[in-house]
Amino acid sequence: MLPPDISGVELSPDEIARFARHLILPEVGMEGQKRLKAASVLCVGTGGLGSPLLLYLAAAGVGRLGIVDFDVVDHSNLQRQVIHGTSWVGKPKIESAKARIHEINPHCQVDLFETALTSDNALEIIRPYDIVCDGTDNFPTRYLVNDACVMLGKPNVYGSIFRFEGQASVFNLNAESPNYRDLFPEPPPPGMVPSCAEGGVVGVLPGIIGVIQATEAVKIITGIGTTLSGRLLLFDALKMSFRELKLRPSPERPVIDKLIDYQEFCGVGGSAPGQEEAGAVESISVVELKALLDSGADDVLLLDVRNPPEAEIATIPGAVLVPLDQIESGQATEKVRELAAGKRLYAHCKLGGRSAKALIALKREGISGINVSGGIDAWSQEVDSSVQRY
């Protein structure tokens, strides 16, 4: 990427005072700070990664930030999405982010796109920006961001998180650079990688990865240091360790000359979390399950396949906890067989995905059951609001 044009860019006295610690760095100086002011960065997502990204890019003096997101702030976001506050719960994330950015740097222009990034709008939204930072949490949008950046010749600063592990890289820095398809030539099978909503994430992890992404963006803009282009940085928070993998362009990667249907490409069809796996088994709604339980039938076994910490938060009365990992490993097969003897087996988790996986694994062992669609989350919303959502 060519450095931003800084002809005619000046720093006001307030900006000189604000960015003084940058200005005295020989690697940044007045020229580097002017480049930051002249630069524009688009952040796709204002969640765990987008929060620190936007905070630090604004604080660094990036002159124009674009934000793409259509979600609202939820209480469950506040554990890691530090750009948002309690007073913004229920309100658009992009508005919350803009307000916080202007508290940090009132000189920053903030463009808001309250929409999902799609094949129809991605090129138009991305085109005016120098760099794109990918703060998304799903494979269809990651492939979309990548392909749009390749077509437009934009660097793509990538980050990803799950539980206690994260990764970061810089894709498409130039025409010879690797892109996301060199890391993942094909998307994983639907449901293979659980979402943070089902698998969890330690709150500080996106802060670490998001700040790494912000660092890479600053380096690209100012032209200093060595970027992560050609390298995949892997971080393990439990071990507090970093390691690197080399990443090279694959001679077999496809030519990217158009945007496709990325939901179809990733095999998810736009479904909500858990619906891909749930579609593979027979299911029952939570309302139907409630009627069944209220009927007093004594031949019903309700299996809860969540992890024990989740069961400490909320349970459906009468459910028996047998975690999915014990079912998939075969450790709990005979236990479930004994519990289900002479009974109708129903299984639930948080959203319906893990319970479907459990039933698929049990079916291979000759144990049949029915999935509770939407899981305990749907139970809380449609049957018993006293059951805590999480």
C-alpha positions in Angstrom: 0.0 0.0 0.0 1.3 3.4 -0.9 1.5 5.9 2.1 -1.4 8.3 2.3 -1.0 11.6 0.5 0.0 14.1 3.1 0.3 17.1 0.9 -1.7 19.8 2.6 -2.2 17.9 5.8 -1.4 19.9 8.9 -1.6 19.2 12.6 -3.4 21.7 14.8 -1.8 22.8 18.2 -4.3 20.5 19.9 -3.2 17.5 17.8 0.4 18.2 18.3 -0.2 18.2 22.1 -2.4 15.1 21.8 0.1 13.0 19.8 3.3 14.4 21.3 4.5 10.9 22.3 4.2 9.8 18.7 5.9 12.9 17.4 9.0 12.3 19.4 9.4 8.8 18.1 12.0 9.0 15.2 10.1 6.2 13.4 6.9 8.2 13.4 7.6 11.9 13.8 5.6 14.6 12.2 5.4 12.9 8.8 4.2 9.6 10.3 1.5 11.4 12.3 0.3 13.3 9.2 0.1 9.9 7.4 -2.1 8.7 10.2 -4.3 11.7 10.0 -4.6 11.3 6.2 -5.4 7.6 6.4 -8.8 5.9 6.4 -9.5 2.5 7.9 -12.7 0.4 7.7 -13.4 -1.9 10.6 -15.9 -4.6 9.9 -17.5 -5.4 13.3 -17.6 -3.6 16.6 -17.4 -6.6 18.8 -14.6 -8.1 20.8 -11.9 -7.4 18.1 -13.5 -4.2 16.7 -13.6 -2.6 20.1 -9.9 -2.3 20.9 -9.1 -1.8 17.2 -11.3 1.3 17.0 -10.2 2.6 20.4 -6.5 2.5 19.5 -6.8 3.6 15.9 -8.7 6.6 17.1 -6.2 7.3 19.9 -3.3 6.9 17.4 -4.8 9.7 15.2 -6.2 7.9 12.2 -8.2 10.6 10.5 -11.1 8.6 9.2 -12.7 5.4 10.5 -15.5 3.5 8.9 -17.6 1.0 11.0 -19.8 -1.7 9.6 -22.2 -3.4 12.1 -25.9 -3.9 12.4 -26.1 -5.3 15.9 -27.1 -3.7 19.2 -25.2 -3.8 22.5 -26.2 -6.7 24.8 -25.2 -7.3 28.4 -23.2 -10.3 27.3 -21.0 -8.1 25.1 -19.7 -6.0 28.0 -17.3 -8.7 29.3 -15.0 -8.1 26.3 -16.4 -5.4 23.9 -14.8 -2.5 25.8 -15.8 0.3 23.5 -19.4 -0.1 24.7 -20.9 0.7 28.2 -23.9 -0.3 30.2 -25.8 2.8 29.2 -25.7 1.7 25.6 -27.3 -1.7 26.1 -30.1 -2.1 23.6 -28.7 0.6 21.3 -26.8 0.3 18.0 -23.2 -0.7 18.4 -22.0 1.7 15.7 -23.6 4.7 17.6 -22.0 3.5 20.8 -18.6 3.2 19.1 -18.8 6.6 17.4 -19.6 8.3 20.7 -16.6 6.7 22.4 -14.3 7.4 19.5 -15.1 11.1 19.6 -14.4 11.1 23.3 -10.9 9.8 22.6 -10.3 11.8 19.4 -12.7 14.5 18.4 -10.7 15.1 15.2 -11.5 11.7 13.8 -14.2 11.4 11.1 -16.4 8.4 11.7 -18.5 6.9 9.0 -21.3 4.5 10.0 -22.7 1.6 8.0 -25.6 0.0 10.0 -25.9 -3.0 7.7 -24.6 -6.4 7.1 -21.7 -6.6 4.7 -22.9 -8.5 1.7 -21.7 -9.3 -1.8 -24.0 -6.5 -3.1 -22.5 -3.7 -0.9 -19.0 -4.8 0.0 -17.1 -3.3 -2.9 -18.9 0.0 -2.6 -18.4 0.2 1.2 -14.7 -0.8 1.2 -13.5 1.1 -1.9 -13.0 4.5 -0.3 -10.7 3.2 2.5 -7.0 2.5 2.6 -7.1 -0.5 4.9 -9.7 -3.0 6.1 -9.6 -4.5 9.5 -11.6 -7.7 9.8 -13.2 -8.0 13.3 -15.8 -10.5 12.2 -16.6 -13.8 13.9 -17.9 -16.0 11.0 -16.4 -17.6 7.9 -18.8 -16.3 5.2 -18.0 -12.7 6.1 -14.2 -13.4 6.4 -14.2 -14.8 2.9 -16.3 -11.9 1.7 -13.9 -9.3 3.3 -10.9 -11.1 1.8 -12.2 -11.4 -1.7 -13.4 -7.8 -1.8 -10.0 -6.6 -0.5 -8.2 -8.7 -3.2 -10.4 -7.3 -6.0 -9.9 -3.7 -4.7 -6.2 -4.1 -3.8 -6.7 -3.3 -0.1 -4.7 -4.7 2.8 -6.8 -6.9 5.1 -5.7 -6.9 8.7 -7.1 -10.2 10.1 -7.8 -11.4 13.6 -9.7 -14.4 15.0 -10.4 -15.5 18.6 -11.9 -18.6 20.4 -11.9 -19.5 24.1 -8.2 -18.8 25.1 -6.6 -18.7 21.7 -6.2 -16.1 19.0 -4.5 -15.5 15.7 -3.6 -12.5 13.5 -2.1 -11.8 10.1 -2.0 -9.2 7.3 -3.4 -10.4 4.0 -3.2 -8.9 0.6 -0.5 -6.3 1.5 0.5 -6.3 -2.1 -0.2 -8.4 -5.2 2.4 -11.0 -4.2 1.1 -11.4 -0.6 -0.9 -14.3 0.8 -4.6 -13.8 1.4 -7.2 -15.5 3.6 -7.7 -18.3 1.0 -4.1 -19.3 1.4 -4.8 -20.0 5.1 -8.2 -21.6 4.5 -8.6 -22.7 0.9 -11.9 -24.3 1.9 -14.2 -23.4 4.8 -14.5 -25.9 7.6 -17.7 -28.0 7.6 -20.7 -26.1 9.1 -20.7 -26.5 12.9 -17.2 -27.7 13.1 -16.0 -24.5 14.8 -18.4 -23.4 17.6 -19.2 -19.8 18.0 -18.1 -17.8 21.0 -21.7 -17.8 22.1 -21.5 -21.6 22.5 -17.7 -22.1 23.2 -17.0 -19.0 25.2 -14.1 -16.6 25.1 -12.0 -15.1 27.9 -12.6 -11.4 28.0 -9.0 -10.1 27.6 -8.3 -12.2 24.6 -9.9 -10.0 21.9 -8.2 -7.1 23.5 -4.8 -8.6 22.8 -5.6 -9.7 19.3 -7.4 -6.5 18.5 -4.5 -4.4 19.7 -2.2 -6.5 17.5 -4.4 -5.7 14.5 -4.4 -2.0 15.4 -0.6 -2.1 15.6 -0.3 -3.7 12.1 -2.6 -1.0 10.7 -0.5 1.8 12.2 2.7 0.2 10.8 1.2 -0.2 7.3 0.0 3.5 7.3 3.3 4.9 8.6 5.5 2.5 6.6 7.5 1.4 9.7 8.6 -2.0 10.9 7.8 -5.5 9.5 4.2 -6.5 9.2 2.6 -9.9 9.7 2.2 -10.3 5.9 3.4 -13.9 5.2 3.2 -14.8 8.8 0.3 -16.2 11.0 0.7 -15.2 14.6 -0.8 -17.7 17.1 -1.4 -16.7 20.7 -2.3 -19.0 23.6 -3.5 -17.0 26.6 -3.4 -20.0 29.0 0.3 -20.6 28.3 1.0 -16.9 27.6 2.9 -18.0 24.4 3.2 -16.7 20.9 4.3 -18.7 17.9 4.5 -18.1 14.2 3.6 -20.0 11.1 4.9 -19.1 7.6 2.2 -18.4 5.1 2.8 -18.3 1.4 0.6 -17.7 -1.6 -0.7 -21.0 -3.0 -0.2 -21.6 -6.7 -3.6 -23.4 -6.6 -5.6 -20.6 -5.1 -8.5 -19.4 -7.3 -8.4 -16.2 -9.2 -10.7 -13.8 -7.4 -12.6 -11.6 -9.9 -16.1 -11.6 -8.5 -18.0 -11.8 -5.2 -20.1 -15.0 -4.7 -22.8 -16.3 -2.3 -20.6 -16.8 0.7 -23.3 -18.3 2.8 -23.7 -21.0 0.2 -19.9 -21.3 -0.2 -19.6 -22.0 3.5 -22.6 -24.3 3.6 -24.5 -22.3 6.2 -27.3 -20.9 4.1 -27.7 -17.9 6.5 -28.9 -20.1 9.4 -28.6 -19.1 13.0 -26.0 -20.7 15.2 -26.7 -24.4 15.7 -29.3 -24.7 12.9 -26.9 -26.5 10.4 -26.4 -29.4 12.8 -30.0 -29.3 14.1 -31.3 -29.8 10.6 -29.6 -33.3 10.5 -31.8 -34.7 13.2 -35.5 -34.8 14.2 -36.4 -31.9 16.4 -39.1 -30.6 18.7 -39.8 -27.0 19.7 -39.4 -25.8 23.3 -43.2 -25.2 23.5 -43.8 -28.8 22.4 -41.3 -30.0 25.0 -43.0 -28.0 27.7 -46.4 -29.5 26.9 -44.8 -33.0 26.9 -43.2 -32.4 30.3 -46.5 -30.9 31.7 -48.4 -34.0 30.6 -46.7 -36.0 33.3 -45.3 -38.6 31.0 -42.8 -40.8 32.9 -41.0 -42.2 29.9 -39.2 -38.9 28.9 -35.5 -38.4 29.4 -34.2 -34.9 28.8 -30.5 -34.8 28.3 -28.5 -31.6 28.8 -25.2 -31.8 26.8 -23.8 -28.4 27.8 -20.7 -28.0 30.0 -21.0 -28.0 33.8 -20.3 -24.3 34.2 -23.2 -23.5 31.9 -25.5 -25.7 34.0 -24.5 -23.7 37.0 -26.0 -20.6 35.3 -29.4 -22.1 34.3 -31.1 -25.4 33.8 -34.4 -26.9 32.5 -36.0 -28.7 35.4 -35.6 -32.5 35.2 -32.7 -32.4 32.7 -29.8 -34.8 33.2 -26.4 -33.3 32.5 -24.1 -35.4 30.2 -21.6 -33.1 28.5 -21.1 -33.4 24.7 -17.4 -34.2 24.9 -18.1 -37.3 27.0 -20.7 -38.4 24.4 -18.5 -37.8 21.4 -15.5 -39.6 23.1 -17.7 -42.6 23.9 -17.1 -42.2 27.6 -20.7 -41.6 28.4 -22.3 -44.0 25.8 -23.3 -46.7 28.2 -24.4 -44.2 30.8 -26.8 -42.7 28.2 -27.9 -46.1 27.0 -28.9 -47.0 30.6 -30.6 -43.7 31.2 -32.6 -43.9 28.0 -33.6 -47.6 28.4 -37.4 -47.7 27.8 -37.7 -43.9 27.5 -38.0 -41.3 24.8 -34.8 -39.4 24.6 -34.7 -35.6 24.1 -31.5 -33.5 24.1 -30.8 -29.8 24.5 -27.9 -27.5 24.8 -27.7 -23.7 24.6 -28.9 -23.1 21.0 -29.4 -26.6 19.5 -26.2 -27.3 17.7 -24.3 -29.3 20.3 -27.3 -31.4 21.2 -27.7 -32.3 17.5 -24.1 -33.3 17.4 -24.7 -35.4 20.5 -27.7 -37.2 19.0 -25.7 -37.9 15.7 -22.9 -39.5 17.8 -25.4 -41.5 19.9 -27.3 -42.6 16.8 -24.0 -44.3 15.6 -24.2 -46.3 18.8 -27.8 -47.3 18.2 -29.4 -44.7 20.5 -32.0 -42.5 18.9 -33.3 -39.2 20.2 -35.0 -35.9 19.3 -33.3 -32.5 19.4 -34.8 -29.5 21.3 -34.7 -26.7 18.7 -33.2 -23.5 20.0 -32.1 -25.1 23.3 -32.3 -23.5 26.7 -32.0 -20.0 25.1 -35.3 -20.6 23.3 -36.8 -22.1 26.5 -35.9 -18.9 28.4 -37.5 -16.7 25.7 -40.6 -18.7 24.9 -41.4 -20.8 27.9 -39.9 -19.6 31.2 -38.4 -16.1 31.4 -37.1 -16.8 34.9 -34.5 -19.1 33.4 -31.3 -16.9 33.0 -30.1 -16.2 29.5 -26.4 -16.0 28.9 
